[in-house]
Amino acid sequence: MKKLLKGIFYIFLIPVMFLCISNLSIKFFSKNYVYENVEEIPKRKVGLVLGTSKYIIGGGINHFYKYRMEAAYNALMKGKVEYLILSGDNSQKEYNEPVRMRKTLLKMGIPSEKLILDYAGFRTLDSVIRAHKVFGQKSYLVISQKFQNERAVYIGRKRGVDVIALNAKDPKKKSVYLREFFAKAKAFLDVNILNTQPKFLGEKVDIGIKESRQD
């Protein structure tokens, strides 16, 4: 009976230890590359804005979205980046994160030629790797909340890309942090064991040379 209980204990202990170690590893690795203050950020040619839904279930603005748009606006207007890649999910006809971000930023006064749409940012990993392999950026700024920025920086830098991040204001929802705990563990696996690649790559885009208009 003792051996059985001991076996059950280790079955539960090992996954818990992996979750904790992977989360701490990503947080520790990324801490020197994640910025709270836009004024302190080194300049980069491109900012990568990670997509999310504009609205919450039941109606109303998603504040994660709102604060990301504000952070992206500030980074561009303060001259920290020259262009913004708007990367998000476009897997359904009625749900298009990049287009919604573009519409919001245009209303805020960002010129259309400064906005580049990435329709295949289905996951943080996809967005981060595509910014390098599709959009040709070896050094860029990620814009999202801190919890996601930590993952993005970890994924990018482990793949040899000079990624830094600007933290947008955080609405601090407990359910998001619980989900993030598992997302960091998945990112750790993707980078260190599975060597996961984006769902789609595609033709390369030269930012600043030949932007396509996406009105």
Order of alpha helices (4+ residues) and beta strands (2+ residues): alpha-beta-beta-alpha-beta-alpha-beta-alpha-beta-alpha-beta-alpha
